[in-house]
Amino acid sequence: MKKLLLAAAVTTLSLSAAQAAPTLYGKLNVSVDSYDNGKDTVTELNSNASRLGVKGEEKLTEKLSAVYQAEWEVDVDGGDDVFKKRNIFAGLKWANLGTLKAGIMDTPFKDAGTGYRDVFNDYAHADIKEMMYGEERIENVIGIETDPKLLGGLVFALQTQQGESTSDTTKYVDGKRDSLGDGLSTSLSYANKDIGFEGVIAGNFKSVGDFAAVGISNAPADAIRVGGSFDLGKIGAPGLSVGAMWQTAEISDYTNIKPFTVTPEYAGDYNKVEENAWLISATYKLANTPWTLKAQYQQADTDYAVLGGPSGDSSVDQWGIGADYKLNSQTKLFANAVQREWDNSPKKGNADESVYGLGMEVKF
C-alpha cells in the first residue's frame, strides 16, 4: 500500500513539474546580403533579429496564473554583443479577463505593425524601423492586455512607461521623466479567423521613439497607427493575403529648446518634426508548392523646421519583393530584394539604398 501511495505521489509531482516546466523557443535567421548605403556597397552576414527565449505559465489558482518570458536577440554573425535584451517580463494572468505584466516589452503601437502588414519585419536594413517612427521596445513598463473573450473578440492593451530619470534625458523631453506613466502606448485590436480579418488602431502619447529622416532618437512623441490585414482566401482567392497600415507622429514637446527664442544655445535645434507614413503589402502562397511570394511598398514624409535655419519636407520610398521556400514547418530558405530612396533628408540627404540577400530561417 505504501509503495502504491509513493508511486502515486511521484506521478503527481512529475505531472506538476511537467505542467510548470518552461518552454525554450527561438529562431535563427541568417542571410548573406549585398547592402548599398548610397555611397558604398558591402557584402554582409546578418542575423536578422535571431532570438532565444524561455517562457512559461504557472497555475496559481483555478482562475489565476503567473506568466513570464525572458528573450534575447542572438548575434549569429559574430558582433560584439552576442546577447541583446528583447522582451523580458513577469506578470499575472486572469482567465477570461486579461494579463498584467511588468518589464521590458514591445509597445502596443509596435505590435500593431506585425503580421501580414510588415512582411519584411526583422530583415536587415529593410525593417520599417529604418524609416518609420514607432518600432520601439521600452524598458521600465507596466502593461495590461484583455483576454479576447472578455470583449467579444476585441483586445485592449495599455502600457505605461516610467522614465526613471532625475535629469533631462534629451532636449526634446518636457523636463524630467521620473513619474508613473511618463509615456503611454495603447491599442484596440480585433481578429476573426473565420472571415480572415484582423484590424487594429494604436496610439502613443509621449512614448519615446526615433525619427529616422532627421536622425532624432528617443524623443517622446504623440502618434496614431491604423492597420489591417485580410485573408482573401475567404472570398475566393486562396493563398493571397493583403495588409495595409497608416500612421502619423510628431514630437510631443519642445520646451527644452525654447522655440520662440533663437539664441546661439538653441540655434540649429528642431522646433517641428512631424512624420506621416503608410504601407501596403501582399503575400501569395502558391497552391501545392513550398513557395510563398511577398511584396511591399511603403512611404514616409517628414516635415521639419530648424531654429535659425531651414524648414523642409523629407520623403522616403521603399519597394521590396521576396520569395520563401519552406523546407518543413520550421525551416525555410528565402530571397529578398529591397530598394529605398531618400529625398531631402537632413540625416540621409538624397540617397538610394538597397539590400539584396539570400538566407535561411530555422525555428525551434
Residue pairs with C-beta under 8 A, 6 or more apart in sequence:
19 59
20 56
20 58
20 59
21 56
22 54
22 55
22 56
22 68
23 54
23 55
23 56
24 52
24 53
24 54
24 364
25 52
25 53
25 54
25 55
25 363
25 364
26 50
26 51
26 52
26 53
26 74
26 363
26 364
27 50
27 51
27 361
27 362
27 363
27 364
28 47
28 50
28 74
28 76
28 361
28 362
29 47
29 48
29 49
29 50
29 76
29 122
29 359
29 360
29 361
29 362
30 45
30 46
30 47
30 48
30 50
30 76
30 77
30 359
30 360
30 361
31 45
31 46
31 48
31 123
31 124
31 334
31 336
31 357
31 358
31 359
31 360
32 43
32 44
32 45
32 357
32 358
32 359
33 43
33 44
33 45
33 46
33 124
33 125
33 355
33 356
33 357
33 359
34 41
34 42
34 43
34 44
34 354
34 355
34 356
34 357
35 41
35 42
35 43
35 44
35 124
35 125
35 353
35 354
35 355
36 352
36 353
36 354
36 355
37 351
37 353
38 342
38 348
38 349
38 351
38 352
38 353
39 351
44 77
44 124
45 76
45 77
45 78
46 77
46 124
46 357
46 359
47 73
47 74
47 75
47 76
47 77
47 79
48 122
48 123
48 124
48 359
48 361
49 73
49 122
50 73
50 74
50 75
50 76
51 71
51 72
51 73
51 74
51 86
52 71
52 72
52 74
52 83
53 69
53 70
53 71
53 72
53 86
53 87
54 69
54 70
54 71
55 67
55 68
55 69
55 70
55 71
56 67
56 68
56 69
57 65
57 66
57 67
57 68
57 93
58 65
58 66
58 67
58 68
59 65
60 66
62 95
63 94
63 95
63 96
64 92
64 93
64 94
64 95
65 92
65 93
65 95
66 90
66 91
66 92
66 93
67 90
67 91
67 92
67 93
67 99
67 101
68 89
68 90
68 91
69 87
69 88
69 89
70 88
71 86
71 87
71 88
72 83
72 84
72 85
72 86
73 83
73 84
73 85
73 86
74 82
74 83
75 81
75 82
75 83
75 84
85 104
86 104
86 137
87 103
87 104
87 105
87 106
87 137
88 103
88 104
89 101
89 102
89 103
89 104
89 105
89 143
90 101
90 102
90 103
91 99
91 100
91 101
91 102
91 103
92 99
92 100
93 99
93 100
94 147
95 147
96 147
96 149
96 150
97 146
97 147
97 150
98 144
98 145
98 146
98 147
98 150
99 144
99 145
99 147
100 142
100 143
100 144
101 142
101 143
101 144
101 145
102 141
102 142
102 143
103 141
104 137
104 138
104 139
104 140
104 141
105 137
105 138
105 141
105 143
105 159
106 136
106 137
107 134
107 136
107 137
107 138
107 141
107 159
107 185
107 204
107 207
108 143
108 145
108 157
108 158
108 159
108 185
108 186
108 187
108 202
109 134
109 136
109 185
109 186
109 187
109 202
109 203
109 204
109 207
109 223
109 225
110 134
110 135
110 136
110 137
110 185
111 157
111 187
111 200
111 202
112 187
112 189
112 200
112 201
112 202
112 225
112 227
112 245
113 121
113 128
113 134
113 135
113 225
113 227
113 245
114 121
115 198
115 229
115 243
116 198
116 229
116 241
116 242
116 243
116 281
116 283
117 227
117 228
117 229
117 243
117 244
117 245
117 279
117 281
118 127
118 128
118 243
118 245
118 279
118 281
118 296
119 243
119 281
119 282
119 283
119 294
119 295
119 296
119 320
119 322
120 126
120 127
120 128
120 294
120 296
120 320
120 322
120 336
120 338
121 127
121 128
123 336
123 338
123 355
123 357
124 355
124 357
125 338
125 353
125 355
126 318
126 320
126 336
126 338
126 340
126 355
127 135
128 135
128 279
128 298
129 135
129 210
129 212
130 212
130 318
130 340
131 212
131 213
131 277
131 298
131 300
131 316
131 318
131 340
132 212
132 247
132 275
132 277
132 298
132 300
133 209
133 210
133 211
133 212
133 221
133 223
133 247
133 249
133 275
133 277
134 204
134 209
134 223
134 225
134 247
134 249
135 209
135 210
136 207
136 208
136 209
136 210
138 159
138 161
138 183
138 185
138 207
138 208
140 161
140 162
140 163
140 164
141 159
141 160
141 161
141 162
142 159
142 160
142 162
143 157
143 158
143 159
143 160
144 157
144 158
144 159
145 155
145 156
145 157
145 158
146 154
146 155
146 156
146 157
147 155
148 154
148 155
148 191
153 190
153 191
153 192
154 188
154 189
154 190
155 187
155 188
155 189
155 190
155 191
156 186
156 187
156 188
157 186
157 187
157 188
157 189
158 184
158 185
158 186
159 184
159 185
159 186
160 180
160 181
160 183
160 184
161 181
161 182
161 183
161 184
161 185
161 207
161 208
162 177
162 178
162 179
162 180
162 181
162 182
163 169
163 173
163 176
163 177
163 178
163 179
163 182
163 183
164 177
164 178
165 176
165 177
165 178
166 176
166 178
167 176
168 175
168 176
168 256
169 177
169 218
170 217
170 218
170 219
170 256
171 256
171 257
171 269
172 216
172 219
172 220
172 251
172 252
172 253
172 254
172 256
172 257
172 270
173 219
173 220
173 253
173 256
174 206
174 220
174 252
174 253
174 255
174 256
175 255
175 256
177 183
177 220
182 206
182 220
183 204
183 205
183 206
183 207
183 208
183 220
184 203
184 204
184 205
184 206
184 207
185 202
185 203
185 204
185 205
185 207
186 202
186 203
186 204
186 205
187 200
187 201
187 202
187 203
188 200
188 201
188 202
189 198
189 199
189 200
189 201
190 197
190 198
190 199
190 200
191 197
191 198
191 199
192 198
194 234
195 234
196 230
196 231
196 232
196 233
196 234
196 235
196 241
197 228
197 229
197 230
197 231
198 228
198 229
198 230
199 227
199 228
199 229
200 225
200 226
200 227
200 228
201 224
201 225
201 226
201 227
202 224
202 225
202 226
202 227
203 222
203 223
203 224
203 225
204 221
204 222
204 223
204 224
204 225
204 249
205 222
205 252
206 220
206 221
206 222
206 252
206 253
207 220
207 221
207 223
208 218
208 219
208 220
208 221
209 218
209 219
209 221
209 223
209 249
210 216
210 217
210 218
210 219
211 219
211 221
211 249
211 251
211 273
211 275
211 302
212 300
212 316
212 347
212 348
213 275
213 300
213 302
213 304
213 314
213 316
213 342
213 345
213 346
213 347
213 348
214 270
214 273
214 302
214 304
214 314
214 345
214 346
214 347
215 346
215 347
216 251
216 270
216 273
219 251
219 252
219 273
220 251
220 252
220 253
221 249
221 250
221 251
221 252
222 249
222 250
222 252
223 247
223 248
223 249
223 250
224 247
224 248
224 249
225 245
225 246
225 247
226 245
226 246
226 247
227 243
227 244
227 245
227 246
228 243
228 244
228 245
229 241
229 242
229 243
229 244
230 241
230 242
230 243
231 240
231 241
232 240
232 241
232 242
233 239
233 240
233 241
238 287
239 284
239 285
239 286
239 287
240 282
240 283
240 284
240 285
241 282
241 283
241 284
242 280
242 281
242 282
243 279
243 280
243 281
243 282
244 278
244 279
244 280
244 281
245 278
245 279
246 277
246 278
247 275
247 276
247 277
247 278
248 274
248 275
248 276
248 277
249 274
249 275
249 277
250 272
250 273
250 274
250 275
251 270
251 273
251 274
254 270
254 271
254 272
257 266
257 269
257 270
257 271
257 307
258 266
259 271
259 307
262 307
262 308
266 307
267 307
267 308
267 309
268 306
268 307
268 308
268 309
269 306
269 307
270 304
270 305
270 306
270 307
271 305
271 306
271 307
272 303
272 304
272 305
272 311
273 302
273 303
273 304
274 302
274 303
274 304
275 300
275 301
275 302
275 303
276 300
276 301
276 302
277 298
277 299
277 300
277 301
278 298
278 299
279 296
279 297
279 298
279 299
280 296
280 297
280 298
281 294
281 295
281 296
281 297
282 294
282 295
282 296
283 292
283 293
283 294
284 292
284 293
284 294
285 291
285 292
286 292
286 293
290 325
290 326
290 327
291 323
291 324
291 325
291 326
292 323
292 324
292 326
293 321
293 322
293 323
294 320
294 321
294 322
294 323
294 324
295 320
295 321
295 322
296 318
296 319
296 320
297 317
297 318
297 319
297 320
298 317
298 318
299 315
299 316
299 317
299 318
300 315
300 316
301 313
301 314
301 315
302 313
302 314
302 315
302 345
303 311
303 312
303 313
304 311
304 312
304 313
304 314
304 346
305 311
305 312
312 344
312 346
313 344
314 342
314 343
314 344
314 345
314 346
315 342
315 343
315 344
316 340
316 341
316 342
316 343
316 345
316 348
317 340
317 341
318 338
318 339
318 340
318 341
319 338
319 339
319 340
320 336
320 337
320 338
320 339
321 336
321 337
321 338
322 334
322 335
322 336
322 337
323 334
323 335
324 332
324 333
324 334
325 332
325 333
325 334
326 332
327 333
330 362
330 363
330 364
331 360
331 361
331 362
331 363
332 360
332 361
333 358
333 359
333 360
334 358
334 359
334 360
334 361
335 357
335 358
335 359
336 355
336 356
336 357
336 359
337 354
337 355
337 356
338 354
338 355
338 356
339 352
339 353
339 354
340 352
340 353
340 354
341 351
341 352
341 353
342 348
342 349
342 350
342 351
342 352
342 353
343 350
344 350
345 351
